[in-house]
Amino acid sequence: VLLASLLVTFFVWYLARGVTMERAHDHFDFRVQELESALRERLRACEFLLRGGAGLFAASEEVTRAEWRTYATKLQVDQYYQGIQGLGFSKRILPSEKKAHIRQIRNEGFPNYDIHPDGERPEYTSIIFLEPFNWRNQRAFGYDMFSEPTRKEAMVKARDTGLAAVSGKVTLVQETDKDIQAGFLMYLPVYRNGEPQETLEQRREALTGYVYSPFRMNDFMRGILTEKRGYVELRIFDGDEPLKEALLYHGGDAEALLSQSYRPHFATHQSILEYAGRRWLLVFESSPHFEKTIDTGPVNAILLL
């Protein structure tokens, strides 16, 4: 009788514990799906923002600096699009147009303007608009993004497809010596009004520049994780592999997270987020706070019977 009672008690405890663990896993899975959805929606909102900028160029013969500033100011990017470093336009410039372009921008009130980095290249894509035009964004004024391979890859993809494209991991020109964050950029091509864009050659010929936004990854994720940080630890890698050099975002100490000796987790999950031609590996792990909320006390009390 005693042995039978103990076996029944253990079996009931095992079943109750399984239900508790299953509910905890469901809670974790819900948080994971919530974060994935929020991240995708944030990227989609940023793309819509760029499409609005491209629409401004499509509706005008020429967009002036004042018009771009008014457009960006009305959007209230800082308030409604947390994590976006700015909203800009990078103009495509051929070598034969370079001197006239520099002279034009200098006549607009920027006597020190120049395209950087220096050097002769088949074409340039100088940043001429970037709002808000604060001290950090002024560091990118005149920068030729086509001169850097990672940015160029995304810009070429956007130019050739006519669709938005996200770059790989970069360090933004806006970064200083303090609080350096990993970054990425999103591009949308702008073509000359009235010119055909059906074929690859036509799109390349009609290109005038790119509406784009730079992102500092920690700032970008801060708004998404404001209410969910305590439950799930998240790492984001550029690409399909969890490589140290590809780490875009981490919710804690990078070295500890990347080492093989960190503590085991109650639940983990990996998924690939693919957006605008870029693939990110998302690694989710249950946080200590989440694991403390798993209440097994009532279940364990069954064993005391």
C-alpha positions as CSV (number, residue, x, y, z in Angstrom):
1,V,0.0,0.0,0.0
2,L,2.8,2.4,0.9
3,L,4.7,1.6,-2.3
4,A,1.5,2.1,-4.4
5,S,0.8,5.4,-2.7
6,L,4.3,6.7,-3.4
7,L,4.1,5.7,-7.0
8,V,0.8,7.4,-7.5
9,T,2.1,10.5,-5.7
10,F,5.2,10.6,-7.9
11,F,3.1,10.1,-11.1
12,V,0.8,13.0,-10.1
13,W,3.8,15.2,-9.3
14,Y,5.4,14.3,-12.7
15,L,2.2,15.2,-14.6
16,A,1.7,18.5,-12.7
17,R,5.4,19.4,-13.2
18,G,5.0,18.7,-16.9
19,V,2.0,21.0,-17.2
20,T,3.9,23.8,-15.4
21,M,6.9,23.4,-17.6
22,E,4.8,23.3,-20.7
23,R,3.0,26.5,-19.7
24,A,6.4,28.2,-19.1
25,H,7.6,27.1,-22.5
26,D,4.4,28.5,-24.1
27,H,5.0,31.8,-22.3
28,F,8.6,31.9,-23.6
29,D,7.4,31.0,-27.1
30,F,4.9,33.8,-27.0
31,R,7.5,36.3,-26.0
32,V,9.8,35.1,-28.8
33,Q,7.0,35.5,-31.4
34,E,6.1,38.9,-29.9
35,L,9.7,40.1,-30.3
36,E,10.1,38.7,-33.8
37,S,6.9,40.4,-34.9
38,A,7.9,43.7,-33.3
39,L,11.3,43.7,-35.0
40,R,9.7,43.0,-38.4
41,E,7.1,45.7,-37.9
42,R,9.8,48.2,-37.0
43,L,11.8,47.4,-40.1
44,R,8.6,47.7,-42.2
45,A,7.8,51.1,-40.6
46,C,11.3,52.3,-41.5
47,E,10.8,51.2,-45.1
48,F,7.5,53.1,-45.3
49,L,9.3,56.1,-44.1
50,L,11.8,55.8,-46.9
51,R,9.0,55.3,-49.4
52,G,7.5,58.6,-48.3
53,G,10.9,60.3,-49.0
54,A,11.1,58.7,-52.4
55,G,7.5,59.9,-53.1
56,L,8.6,63.4,-52.3
57,F,11.2,63.2,-55.1
58,A,8.7,61.6,-57.5
59,A,6.3,64.5,-56.9
60,S,8.8,67.3,-57.4
61,E,11.1,68.4,-60.2
62,E,13.8,69.2,-57.6
63,V,13.7,68.7,-53.9
64,T,15.6,71.5,-52.1
65,R,17.4,71.3,-48.7
66,A,14.6,73.3,-47.1
67,E,11.9,71.1,-48.4
68,W,13.7,68.0,-47.2
69,R,14.2,69.5,-43.7
70,T,10.5,70.4,-43.6
71,Y,9.5,66.9,-44.7
72,A,11.7,65.2,-42.1
73,T,10.7,67.6,-39.3
74,K,7.0,67.0,-39.9
75,L,7.6,63.2,-39.6
76,Q,9.0,63.7,-36.1
77,V,11.5,60.9,-36.6
78,D,13.0,61.2,-33.1
79,Q,9.6,60.7,-31.5
80,Y,7.9,58.1,-33.7
81,Y,10.8,56.2,-35.2
82,Q,13.1,55.5,-32.2
83,G,16.5,54.1,-33.2
84,I,16.7,55.8,-36.6
85,Q,19.7,58.0,-36.7
86,G,18.2,60.2,-39.5
87,L,16.5,60.4,-42.8
88,G,18.8,61.3,-45.7
89,F,19.4,61.5,-49.4
90,S,22.6,60.4,-51.1
91,K,23.0,61.8,-54.6
92,R,24.6,59.9,-57.4
93,I,27.4,61.9,-59.1
94,L,29.5,61.1,-62.1
95,P,33.1,62.1,-62.3
96,S,32.3,64.8,-65.0
97,E,29.7,66.3,-62.6
98,K,31.9,66.3,-59.4
99,K,33.4,69.8,-59.6
100,A,30.1,71.4,-60.5
101,H,28.3,69.5,-57.7
102,I,30.9,70.6,-55.0
103,R,30.7,74.2,-56.2
104,Q,26.8,74.1,-56.0
105,I,26.8,72.7,-52.4
106,R,29.4,75.2,-51.3
107,N,27.3,78.1,-52.7
108,E,24.4,76.8,-50.5
109,G,26.3,77.9,-47.4
110,F,28.7,75.0,-46.8
111,P,32.2,76.4,-47.9
112,N,34.0,73.4,-46.5
113,Y,31.9,70.8,-48.3
114,D,33.7,68.1,-50.2
115,I,33.1,64.5,-51.1
116,H,35.0,62.1,-48.9
117,P,37.0,59.9,-48.8
118,D,39.3,61.4,-51.4
119,G,40.1,59.6,-54.6
120,E,39.0,59.0,-58.2
121,R,36.1,56.6,-58.6
122,P,33.7,55.7,-61.5
123,E,30.9,57.3,-59.6
124,Y,30.1,58.9,-56.3
125,T,27.1,58.9,-54.0
126,S,27.5,61.9,-51.7
127,I,25.2,62.4,-48.7
128,I,23.7,65.9,-49.3
129,F,20.6,65.7,-47.1
130,L,20.5,64.2,-43.6
131,E,18.0,65.3,-41.0
132,P,18.1,66.0,-38.2
133,F,21.3,67.9,-39.2
134,N,22.8,67.6,-35.7
135,W,26.5,67.4,-34.8
136,R,26.5,63.6,-35.1
137,N,24.9,63.6,-38.6
138,Q,27.1,66.4,-39.8
139,R,30.0,63.9,-39.6
140,A,28.4,62.0,-42.5
141,F,27.8,65.1,-44.7
142,G,29.5,64.6,-48.0
143,Y,30.4,60.9,-47.3
144,D,30.5,58.7,-50.4
145,M,28.8,55.5,-49.2
146,F,29.6,53.8,-52.6
147,S,33.2,53.8,-51.6
148,E,32.7,51.2,-48.8
149,P,32.0,47.6,-49.9
150,T,29.3,46.7,-47.4
151,R,27.2,49.8,-48.1
152,K,27.8,49.5,-51.8
153,E,26.5,45.9,-51.9
154,A,23.2,47.0,-50.5
155,M,23.0,50.1,-52.7
156,V,23.6,48.1,-55.8
157,K,20.9,45.6,-54.8
158,A,18.5,48.5,-54.2
159,R,19.4,50.2,-57.5
160,D,19.1,47.0,-59.6
161,T,15.8,45.8,-58.0
162,G,14.0,49.0,-57.4
163,L,13.3,47.7,-53.9
164,A,14.5,48.5,-50.4
165,A,17.7,46.9,-49.3
166,V,19.3,46.5,-45.9
167,S,23.1,46.6,-45.5
168,G,25.3,44.3,-43.6
169,K,26.9,45.2,-40.2
170,V,28.8,48.5,-40.4
171,T,30.2,51.2,-38.1
172,L,28.4,54.4,-38.9
173,V,30.3,57.5,-39.9
174,Q,28.4,59.2,-37.2
175,E,30.1,57.2,-34.4
176,T,32.6,58.8,-32.1
177,D,35.1,57.3,-29.6
178,K,32.4,56.8,-27.0
179,D,29.4,54.4,-26.9
180,I,30.3,52.8,-30.3
181,Q,27.5,50.7,-31.5
182,A,27.1,48.3,-34.4
183,G,25.0,49.7,-37.2
184,F,23.2,49.1,-40.5
185,L,21.6,51.1,-43.2
186,M,18.4,50.8,-45.3
187,Y,18.3,52.2,-48.9
188,L,15.6,52.9,-51.4
189,P,16.6,54.0,-54.9
190,V,15.3,57.2,-56.5
191,Y,15.0,57.4,-60.3
192,R,14.5,60.4,-62.6
193,N,10.9,61.2,-63.2
194,G,9.4,60.1,-66.5
195,E,12.2,57.6,-67.4
196,P,11.4,53.9,-67.9
197,Q,12.5,51.5,-65.2
198,E,11.4,48.2,-66.5
199,T,14.8,46.6,-67.2
200,L,18.0,46.5,-65.2
201,E,19.8,48.8,-67.7
202,Q,17.0,51.3,-67.5
203,R,17.1,51.4,-63.7
204,R,20.8,51.9,-63.7
205,E,20.6,54.7,-66.2
206,A,17.7,56.5,-64.5
207,L,19.2,56.4,-61.0
208,T,19.6,59.8,-59.3
209,G,20.4,58.7,-55.8
210,Y,19.1,56.9,-52.7
211,V,16.8,57.8,-49.9
212,Y,18.2,56.1,-46.8
213,S,18.4,55.8,-43.1
214,P,21.3,54.8,-40.8
215,F,20.6,52.9,-37.6
216,R,22.5,52.4,-34.4
217,M,21.5,48.9,-33.4
218,N,21.3,49.4,-29.6
219,D,19.1,52.5,-30.1
220,F,17.1,50.7,-32.7
221,M,16.3,47.8,-30.3
222,R,15.7,49.9,-27.2
223,G,12.2,50.8,-28.1
224,I,11.3,47.2,-29.1
225,L,12.6,45.7,-25.9
226,T,11.3,48.3,-23.5
227,E,8.5,46.2,-22.1
228,K,10.0,42.7,-22.8
229,R,13.6,42.9,-21.8
230,G,13.1,41.1,-18.5
231,Y,11.8,37.9,-20.0
232,V,14.0,37.1,-23.0
233,E,17.7,37.7,-23.7
234,L,18.2,38.4,-27.4
235,R,21.3,38.3,-29.6
236,I,21.2,39.3,-33.3
237,F,23.8,38.2,-35.8
238,D,24.3,39.5,-39.4
239,G,23.9,36.4,-41.4
240,D,23.1,32.8,-40.6
241,E,26.0,32.0,-38.2
242,P,26.5,33.2,-34.5
243,L,30.0,34.6,-35.3
244,K,31.6,37.1,-32.9
245,E,32.4,39.5,-35.8
246,A,28.8,39.3,-37.0
247,L,27.2,40.3,-33.7
248,L,24.8,43.2,-34.3
249,Y,23.0,43.3,-30.9
250,H,23.3,41.7,-27.5
251,G,21.2,42.3,-24.5
252,G,24.0,41.8,-22.0
253,D,27.8,41.4,-21.8
254,A,29.0,40.5,-25.3
255,E,32.0,38.4,-24.1
256,A,29.9,36.4,-21.7
257,L,27.2,35.8,-24.2
258,L,29.6,34.6,-26.8
259,S,31.7,32.3,-24.6
260,Q,30.8,28.7,-24.3
261,S,30.8,28.7,-20.5
262,Y,27.7,30.9,-19.8
263,R,25.0,29.4,-17.8
264,P,22.4,27.0,-19.2
265,H,19.0,28.4,-19.9
266,F,15.5,27.0,-19.3
267,A,14.5,27.7,-22.9
268,T,16.3,28.7,-26.1
269,H,15.2,29.4,-29.7
270,Q,16.8,30.4,-32.9
271,S,15.2,31.8,-36.1
272,I,16.2,33.6,-39.3
273,L,14.7,37.0,-39.9
274,E,14.9,37.8,-43.6
275,Y,14.0,41.4,-44.7
276,A,14.9,43.6,-47.6
277,G,17.4,41.1,-48.9
278,R,19.2,40.7,-45.6
279,R,19.2,37.7,-43.2
280,W,19.6,38.0,-39.4
281,L,20.1,35.2,-37.0
282,L,18.0,35.7,-33.9
283,V,19.1,33.8,-30.8
284,F,16.6,33.9,-27.9
285,E,17.3,32.7,-24.4
286,S,15.2,32.8,-21.2
287,S,16.4,35.4,-18.8
288,P,17.1,34.7,-15.0
289,H,14.1,36.9,-14.2
290,F,11.8,34.8,-16.4
291,E,13.1,31.6,-14.9
292,K,12.4,32.9,-11.4
293,T,8.8,33.4,-12.4
294,I,8.3,29.7,-13.0
295,D,6.6,28.7,-9.8
296,T,7.1,25.0,-9.1
297,G,6.4,25.3,-5.3
298,P,2.8,24.0,-5.4
299,V,3.9,21.2,-7.7
300,N,6.8,20.2,-5.4
301,A,4.4,20.2,-2.5
302,I,2.7,17.2,-3.9
303,L,5.8,15.2,-3.1
304,L,5.4,16.1,0.6
305,L,2.3,14.0,0.6
